[in-house]
């Protein structure tokens, strides 16, 4: 019995020693951890401080880049510019504003000349003292557009048929309502048939051809394209009747009491008429429009390449090309011809004298296209200074 009790006591004591040894070992481990943590605390503190300093430096650098140096440099530069240059506003001329509003506006090759305000012609002192050899056209007038006075009149106030001189008004109205000259518009069979049925001159565009509106404008004036006039009616107004109404409204706006239109191409009609005085004032209004003035001036123009015309179409203003070596005193800056049987050969043109005077010449019912040109040459030679 004593033997058994001794064995139990020894086992108990051994277990107790074991537990004490483990407890001691665990306490030693915890002591080591605490000692290590005490050593790491300074290192952690140093790391946190370094990170804070780095963040502060980054914030300072960003502020340095985005704020004061740039503002200071701008202020310094502004201070170096003379006060009158900084504050001065350059005025924009009205015709320059008009040009900027039209996308694709061609370069201004012909400056806007100084002319009298309004569209009245003072014919009080107009002369008719010119021989039949000098001017054979039945109708003729020469206007000093700088003063608004008629210099010469040969039936200048009589009603006559304008033929394709009508297209000056057609293009003027179109120019006043077009804002994007690069806008492409499709020529239709309706446009080409219109020119074919009425035996009109053509620019040469084909049905289904998509061309910039700018090219259609040049096509209406330079080769007197009938298909172009019909296309402009559709593009600007949607149909022929509305566009003709716009043309007559423009005539009323200009105060032209001797003019009425029934079509945009200049086809003969008893109710389609004008006077040379009125025609001269239509030309004056066209000169005052930057875009119209450039179109009337062009001698040769090549349209944009299309599938139907890979090299474009070369358009010519034959009046301009024919008169340039016949009249050399000044340059004829713009012109439009016309012809129907009932009107004979017609033409309207303008030039500017050496003293800045603007002369607008209009003639009607000549027996040939060359005769119309020579009549303009005669009048310019005699009266332009």
C-alpha positions in Angstrom: 0.0 0.0 0.0 2.8 2.4 0.9 4.5 1.3 -2.3 1.5 2.4 -4.4 1.2 5.7 -2.6 4.8 6.5 -3.2 4.4 5.8 -6.9 1.5 8.2 -7.1 3.3 10.9 -5.3 6.3 10.6 -7.6 4.1 10.8 -10.7 2.3 13.9 -9.4 5.5 15.6 -8.5 6.9 14.9 -11.9 3.9 16.3 -13.7 4.1 19.4 -11.5 7.7 19.9 -12.4 6.8 19.6 -16.0 4.1 22.3 -15.8 6.5 24.6 -14.0 9.2 24.1 -16.7 6.7 24.9 -19.5 5.4 27.9 -17.6 9.0 29.1 -17.2 9.7 28.5 -20.9 6.6 30.5 -21.9 7.5 33.4 -19.6 11.0 33.5 -21.2 9.4 33.6 -24.7 7.1 36.5 -23.7 10.0 38.4 -22.1 12.0 38.0 -25.3 9.0 39.3 -27.4 8.7 42.4 -25.1 12.4 43.0 -25.3 12.3 42.8 -29.2 9.2 45.1 -29.4 11.0 47.7 -27.2 13.9 47.6 -29.7 11.6 48.0 -32.7 9.5 51.0 -31.4 12.2 53.6 -32.3 12.6 52.1 -35.7 8.8 52.2 -36.3 8.7 55.8 -35.1 11.6 56.8 -37.5 9.7 55.1 -40.4 6.5 57.0 -39.7 8.3 60.3 -39.5 10.1 59.6 -42.8 6.7 58.8 -44.5 5.2 61.9 -43.1 8.1 64.0 -44.4 7.8 62.4 -47.8 4.1 63.1 -48.1 4.7 66.7 -47.0 7.4 67.1 -49.6 5.1 65.7 -52.4 2.3 68.1 -51.4 4.7 71.1 -51.4 6.1 70.2 -54.8 2.6 69.9 -56.4 1.7 73.2 -54.9 4.9 74.7 -56.3 4.2 73.5 -59.8 0.6 74.4 -60.1 0.5 77.8 -58.3 2.8 80.6 -57.7 5.6 80.3 -60.2 3.3 80.2 -63.2 1.1 82.9 -62.0 4.1 85.0 -61.2 5.6 84.5 -64.7 2.3 85.4 -66.4 2.0 88.5 -64.2 5.6 89.5 -65.0 5.0 89.0 -68.8 1.8 91.0 -68.6 3.7 93.8 -66.8 6.3 93.9 -69.6 3.6 94.5 -72.3 2.7 98.1 -72.9 -0.6 99.0 -71.4 -2.1 100.2 -74.7 -1.4 96.8 -76.4 -2.9 94.8 -73.5 -6.1 96.8 -73.4 -6.6 97.7 -77.1 -9.3 95.8 -79.0 -8.9 95.5 -82.8 -12.2 96.3 -84.5 -13.5 93.8 -87.0 -14.9 95.2 -90.2 -18.5 94.2 -91.0 -17.5 92.5 -94.3 -14.8 90.5 -92.4 -17.5 89.3 -90.0 -19.6 88.2 -93.0 -16.6 86.3 -94.4 -15.8 84.5 -91.1 -19.4 83.4 -90.9 -19.2 81.4 -94.1 -17.3 78.1 -93.8 -15.0 77.5 -96.8 -14.9 81.2 -97.8 -12.4 81.7 -100.6 -9.5 84.1 -100.2 -10.5 87.7 -100.6 -8.8 88.6 -103.9 -10.7 91.8 -104.6 -11.1 94.4 -102.0 -14.4 96.1 -101.3 -14.3 99.5 -103.0 -15.9 102.6 -101.5 -19.4 103.3 -103.0 -22.3 105.5 -102.3 -25.0 104.3 -99.9 -28.2 103.0 -101.2 -29.3 101.9 -104.7 -30.7 105.0 -106.3 -29.3 106.3 -109.6 -29.2 110.0 -110.2 -29.5 110.3 -114.0 -30.0 114.1 -114.0 -26.8 114.9 -115.8 -26.4 111.6 -117.7 -25.2 112.1 -121.3 -26.2 110.2 -124.4 -23.6 111.8 -126.6 -21.9 108.7 -127.9 -22.0 107.5 -131.5 -23.5 104.3 -132.8 -20.0 103.2 -133.9 -18.7 103.4 -130.3 -21.7 101.7 -128.7 -24.0 99.6 -130.9 -26.0 98.0 -128.1 -29.6 99.2 -128.0 -29.3 99.7 -124.3 -26.3 101.1 -122.5 -25.5 102.8 -119.2 -22.4 103.7 -117.2 -22.8 104.5 -113.5 -20.4 106.2 -111.2 -21.1 104.0 -108.2 -18.9 106.1 -105.9 -21.3 109.1 -106.2 -24.5 107.2 -107.4 -24.7 109.3 -110.6 -25.3 108.0 -114.1 -22.5 109.2 -116.5 -24.1 107.9 -119.7 -27.5 106.6 -120.5 -28.8 105.1 -123.7 -32.3 103.8 -122.9 -31.0 103.1 -119.4 -34.4 103.5 -117.8 -36.3 101.4 -120.4 -37.6 98.0 -119.6 -35.5 95.2 -121.2 -35.0 91.5 -120.8 -31.9 90.7 -118.7 -31.3 87.1 -120.0 -28.4 85.5 -118.0 -27.5 88.8 -116.3 -30.3 87.5 -114.0 -27.8 85.1 -112.5 -26.1 88.0 -110.7 -29.2 88.2 -108.5 -29.5 84.4 -108.4 -26.1 84.0 -106.9 -26.4 87.1 -104.7 -29.5 85.7 -103.1 -27.9 82.3 -102.7 -24.7 83.8 -101.2 -26.7 85.6 -98.6 -28.3 82.3 -97.4 -25.3 79.8 -97.6 -23.2 79.3 -94.5 -21.1 76.3 -95.5 -19.5 76.4 -99.0 -18.0 72.9 -98.5 -21.5 71.3 -98.0 -21.9 68.7 -100.7 -25.2 68.7 -102.7 -26.3 66.2 -105.2 -27.1 67.3 -108.8 -30.3 65.5 -109.8 -31.9 64.5 -113.2 -34.4 67.3 -112.5 -31.5 69.9 -112.6 -29.9 68.6 -115.8 -33.3 68.1 -117.5 -34.2 71.7 -116.6 -31.1 72.9 -118.5 -31.6 70.5 -121.4 -35.3 71.2 -121.9 -34.8 75.0 -121.9 -31.6 74.8 -124.1 -29.5 76.5 -121.4 -25.8 76.7 -121.0 -24.4 74.1 -118.6 -21.4 73.9 -116.3 -21.2 70.2 -117.0 -22.3 68.5 -113.8 -24.1 65.2 -114.1 -27.1 63.7 -112.5 -26.1 61.9 -109.3 -22.9 64.0 -108.9 -22.2 65.3 -105.4 -20.4 68.6 -105.5 -19.6 71.4 -103.0 -22.1 74.2 -103.0 -19.2 76.6 -103.7 -18.7 74.8 -107.1 -22.4 75.2 -107.9 -22.1 79.0 -107.3 -19.1 79.3 -109.6 -20.9 77.1 -112.1 -23.9 79.4 -112.2 -21.8 82.5 -113.0 -18.8 81.5 -115.0 -20.2 79.2 -117.7 -23.8 80.4 -116.9 -24.8 76.8 -115.9 -28.6 76.3 -116.0 -28.4 73.1 -113.9 -26.5 75.1 -111.2 -29.3 77.7 -111.0 -31.9 75.0 -110.6 -29.8 73.2 -108.0 -29.4 76.5 -106.0 -33.1 76.9 -106.0 -33.5 73.5 -104.3 -30.6 73.9 -101.9 -31.5 77.4 -100.7 -35.3 77.5 -100.8 -36.4 73.9 -101.4 -38.2 74.7 -104.6 -38.3 77.1 -107.6 -41.3 79.2 -106.5 -39.9 80.0 -103.1 -36.5 81.0 -104.5 -38.0 83.3 -107.2 -40.0 84.9 -104.4 -36.8 85.5 -102.5 -35.3 87.1 -105.7 -38.2 89.5 -106.0 -38.1 90.3 -102.3 -34.4 91.2 -102.7 -35.3 93.5 -105.6 -37.9 95.2 -103.4 -35.4 95.5 -100.6 -33.0 97.3 -102.9 -35.8 99.6 -104.1 -35.7 98.4 -107.7 -39.1 99.3 -109.1 -38.3 98.4 -112.7 -37.3 94.7 -112.0 -39.3 91.5 -111.8 -38.2 87.9 -112.0 -40.0 84.7 -113.0 -37.0 82.4 -113.1 -33.4 82.2 -111.8 -31.7 81.4 -115.1 -32.8 84.3 -117.2 -35.3 82.5 -119.5 -37.4 84.8 -121.6 -40.8 85.8 -120.2 -42.9 88.9 -120.7 -43.0 89.2 -117.0 -39.2 88.7 -116.5 -37.6 92.1 -116.9 -35.3 94.9 -115.6 -33.7 98.2 -116.6 -30.0 98.8 -117.0 -30.1 101.2 -114.0 -31.7 98.4 -111.9 -29.2 95.9 -113.3 -26.4 98.2 -112.3 -27.7 98.4 -108.7 -28.0 94.6 -108.5 -24.3 94.5 -109.5 -23.5 97.0 -106.8 -25.2 94.9 -104.2 -23.2 91.9 -105.5 -20.0 93.8 -105.3 -20.8 94.6 -101.6 -21.1 90.9 -100.9 -17.6 89.4 -100.3 -18.4 85.9 -101.6 -20.4 87.2 -104.7 -17.6 89.6 -105.5 -15.0 86.8 -105.6 -17.2 84.6 -107.8 -17.8 87.4 -110.3 -14.1 88.2 -110.5 -12.8 84.7 -111.2 -11.4 84.1 -114.7 -10.8 80.3 -114.4 -11.9 77.9 -111.7 -11.5 74.2 -111.3 -14.1 72.3 -109.3 -13.5 69.6 -106.8 -12.7 66.1 -108.2 -15.7 63.7 -108.1 -16.4 60.2 -109.3 -17.9 61.6 -112.5 -15.1 64.1 -113.0 -11.9 62.8 -111.4 -10.0 65.9 -112.4 -12.8 68.3 -111.8 -14.3 70.7 -114.3 -12.5 73.8 -115.6 -14.9 76.7 -115.6 -14.2 80.0 -117.4 -15.7 83.5 -117.3 -15.4 84.2 -121.1 -16.2 87.9 -120.7 -13.3 88.3 -118.3 -11.0 86.4 -120.5 -12.0 88.1 -123.7 -11.9 91.7 -122.4 -8.6 91.5 -120.5 -6.4 92.1 -123.5 -8.9 94.5 -125.2 -9.2 96.9 -122.3 -6.0 97.6 -120.4 -6.5 101.0 -118.8 -7.8 99.4 -115.6 -8.8 95.9 -114.7 -12.4 94.7 -115.2 -13.0 93.2 -111.7 -16.3 91.4 -112.3 -18.7 90.6 -115.1 -21.7 88.5 -116.2 -23.0 88.1 -119.7 -26.4 87.0 -121.0 -28.2 86.0 -124.2 -31.7 85.1 -125.3 -33.1 85.9 -128.7 -35.5 88.5 -127.3 -32.7 90.3 -125.3 -29.8 89.9 -127.7 -26.3 89.9 -126.2 -26.1 91.6 -122.8 -23.4 92.2 -120.2 -22.8 93.9 -116.9 -19.3 94.6 -115.5 -17.4 96.9 -113.2 -14.0 98.4 -112.8 -12.2 100.8 -110.5 -10.4 103.9 -111.7 -6.9 105.0 -110.5 -8.6 107.6 -108.3 -10.8 104.9 -106.6 -14.0 105.7 -108.5 -16.2 102.6 -109.2 -17.7 102.3 -112.6 -20.6 99.9 -113.4 -21.3 99.3 -117.1 -24.4 97.6 -118.4 -25.4 96.9 -122.0 -28.2 95.1 -123.7 -29.4 93.9 -127.2 -26.0 93.8 -129.0 -25.9 91.8 -132.2 -23.0 89.5 -130.9 -21.1 88.6 -127.8 -18.0 90.3 -129.1 -20.0 93.5 -129.8 -21.1 93.6 -126.2 -17.5 93.4 -125.1 -16.4 96.1 -127.4 -19.2 98.4 -126.2 -17.9 98.0 -122.6 -14.4 98.7 -123.9 -15.5 101.9 -125.6 -17.3 103.2 -122.6 -14.5 102.4 -120.2 -11.9 103.9 -122.5 -13.8 107.2 -122.9 -15.0 107.8 -119.3 -12.8 105.9 -116.8 -10.2 108.1 -115.2 
